[in-house]
Amino acid sequence: MWSLRTRFTVLLVIAVLLVLVIATFVTTQLLRKPSEAIFAQALAEKAELAYQLLEKDPQSAQGLQIRIGNPPLAEWIDVKRTEGLNAVARKSGYQAEMAMLWHSDDRARGLAVRLSDGRWAYLVFPGPGPFPLWPLMAYLTLVAAGVVAVAVYASDVMMRPLRVLDEAISNIRPDGVIPEMAESGPMEVRTTVRTLNKLSSRLNTAIASRMRLIAAAGHDMRTPMTRMRLRAEFVTDNDDRMAWLRDLDELDQIADSAIRLVREEVNPEAHEPVSLDGLVGDVVSELVEMGLPVEQGRVEPALVVGASFALKRALRNLIVNAATHGLSAAISLRCDSSGYAVLAIVDRGPGIPADLLDRVFEPFFRVDQARRKLIPGAGLGLAIAREIIENHGGTVTIVNRPGGGLMQTISLPLLQA
């Protein structure tokens, strides 16, 4: 799709060139028609003068090098121009009968004038010459090149604030922070950059405040949960005690997941070479020991740059999501030609409605709220996994498979040699 700048430039160039072509056409028509009429009037006058001179002094033809001969053949006569020339002569009251002849040279015209004794005098007059098409085309090309240059420059100047917006959006970091931009250039650009910097500062402050609030809430929840856990131990009824402990475990998972999400957003770990295939093998082994339906397919060696503990947590969250909600998880890992390690996690679950796919990475989002009763969790696993993967320069996508179930695809840049 063309950018707004490109479309504006093309529209401006087309509009100016269209006006230029129309103006050129009108100009050529205005210049061409009067020249033909004036040329015909001049020919008629010269023919009449030659006729009057030769009628009074036939001997002057030899001195003036005017050839006198028989009538011209029909195929020599340019009928259309002859009729026009005679019409001009009759309008002016001339007596001479004239005939325009075909001539091999466009820069000269043959003219035959009938004398009273039946003979014809053959005259040669310079023609108007060919229309200057190529000089005109060269001139128009030069003008068009200048118009295009001016249009491109004008669109560049007018679209600079929009390019600043595009640059700001493309430079947003995975953690949502907009880097501060230098305030330089024309007044409009400086104003746009200044506004973006203010917006960035406010957004960054709001995000940091939200993260502190979530972390504080997670920490504050643990103290009353500890007291509640101690009190639950004194509940005499075993069923009630187990119910209390299950609810407290779920609350503890929610608090722990919230704190982990904040840590990944505001404090990413240091990066080092990590064997992605090794992490996949470790996670699969752990989950199989836990009794989850996880299968490992073809796994190619892949070395990436990142924090091994964080990447392992992200992979575990995604695979557990497929094994629990999707009934099973089949994992494969390959390295593509573009320099990325591509990890695919396929399940056989019911899938997700298409209108909800864009929301699966939102914190605390669940496709079906009834699942909270069946599968414990805080609803932060996918959000944490995406935050970790994006902090490592990768992407994660979830799509419905044609045959049913979901496919989770993780792409991480490979370590360059």
Rosetta blueprint (number, residue, H / E / L):
1 M L
2 W L
3 S L
4 L H
5 R H
6 T H
7 R H
8 F H
9 T H
10 V H
11 L H
12 L H
13 V H
14 I H
15 A H
16 V H
17 L H
18 L H
19 V H
20 L H
21 V H
22 I H
23 A H
24 T H
25 F H
26 V H
27 T H
28 T H
29 Q H
30 L H
31 L H
32 R H
33 K H
34 P H
35 S H
36 E H
37 A H
38 I H
39 F H
40 A H
41 Q H
42 A H
43 L H
44 A H
45 E H
46 K H
47 A H
48 E H
49 L H
50 A H
51 Y H
52 Q H
53 L H
54 L H
55 E H
56 K H
57 D L
58 P L
59 Q L
60 S H
61 A H
62 Q H
63 G H
64 L L
65 Q L
66 I L
67 R E
68 I E
69 G E
70 N L
71 P L
72 P L
73 L L
74 A H
75 E H
76 W H
77 I E
78 D L
79 V H
80 K H
81 R H
82 T H
83 E H
84 G H
85 L H
86 N H
87 A H
88 V H
89 A H
90 R H
91 K H
92 S H
93 G L
94 Y L
95 Q L
96 A L
97 E E
98 M E
99 A E
100 M E
101 L E
102 W L
103 H L
104 S L
105 D L
106 D L
107 R L
108 A E
109 R E
110 G E
111 L E
112 A E
113 V E
114 R E
115 L L
116 S L
117 D L
118 G L
119 R L
120 W E
121 A E
122 Y E
123 L E
124 V E
125 F E
126 P E
127 G L
128 P L
129 G L
130 P L
131 F L
132 P L
133 L H
134 W H
135 P H
136 L H
137 M H
138 A H
139 Y H
140 L H
141 T H
142 L H
143 V H
144 A H
145 A H
146 G H
147 V H
148 V H
149 A H
150 V H
151 A H
152 V H
153 Y H
154 A H
155 S H
156 D H
157 V H
158 M H
159 M L
160 R H
161 P H
162 L H
163 R H
164 V H
165 L H
166 D H
167 E H
168 A H
169 I H
170 S H
171 N L
172 I L
173 R L
174 P L
175 D L
176 G L
177 V L
178 I L
179 P L
180 E L
181 M L
182 A L
183 E L
184 S L
185 G L
186 P L
187 M H
188 E H
189 V H
190 R H
191 T H
192 T H
193 V H
194 R H
195 T H
196 L H
197 N H
198 K H
199 L H
200 S H
201 S H
202 R H
203 L H
204 N H
205 T H
206 A H
207 I H
208 A H
209 S H
210 R H
211 M H
212 R H
213 L H
214 I H
215 A H
216 A H
217 A H
218 G H
219 H H
220 D H
221 M H
222 R H
223 T H
224 P H
225 M H
226 T H
227 R H
228 M H
229 R H
230 L H
231 R H
232 A H
233 E L
234 F L
235 V L
236 T L
237 D L
238 N H
239 D H
240 D H
241 R H
242 M H
243 A H
244 W H
245 L H
246 R H
247 D H
248 L H
249 D H
250 E H
251 L H
252 D H
253 Q H
254 I H
255 A H
256 D H
257 S H
258 A H
259 I H
260 R H
261 L H
262 V H
263 R H
264 E H
265 E H
266 V H
267 N L
268 P L
269 E L
270 A L
271 H L
272 E E
273 P E
274 V E
275 S E
276 L H
277 D H
278 G H
279 L H
280 V H
281 G H
282 D H
283 V H
284 V H
285 S H
286 E H
287 L H
288 V H
289 E H
290 M L
291 G L
292 L L
293 P L
294 V E
295 E E
296 Q E
297 G E
298 R E
299 V E
300 E L
301 P L
302 A L
303 L E
304 V E
305 V E
306 G E
307 A L
308 S H
309 F H
310 A H
311 L H
312 K H
313 R H
314 A H
315 L H
316 R H
317 N H
318 L H
319 I H
320 V H
321 N H
322 A H
323 A H
324 T H
325 H H
326 G L
327 L L
328 S L
329 A E
330 A E
331 I E
332 S E
333 L E
334 R E
335 C E
336 D L
337 S L
338 S L
339 G L
340 Y E
341 A E
342 V E
343 L E
344 A E
345 I E
346 V E
347 D L
348 R L
349 G L
350 P L
351 G L
352 I L
353 P L
354 A H
355 D H
356 L H
357 L H
358 D H
359 R H
360 V L
361 F L
362 E L
363 P L
364 F L
365 F L
366 R L
367 V L
368 D L
369 Q L
370 A L
371 R H
372 R H
373 K H
374 L H
375 I L
376 P L
377 G L
378 A L
379 G L
380 L L
381 G H
382 L H
383 A H
384 I H
385 A H
386 R H
387 E H
388 I H
389 I H
390 E H
391 N H
392 H L
393 G L
394 G L
395 T E
396 V E
397 T E
398 I E
399 V E
400 N E
401 R L
402 P L
403 G L
404 G L
405 G L
406 L E
407 M E
408 Q E
409 T E
410 I E
411 S E
412 L E
413 P E
414 L E
415 L L
416 Q L
417 A L
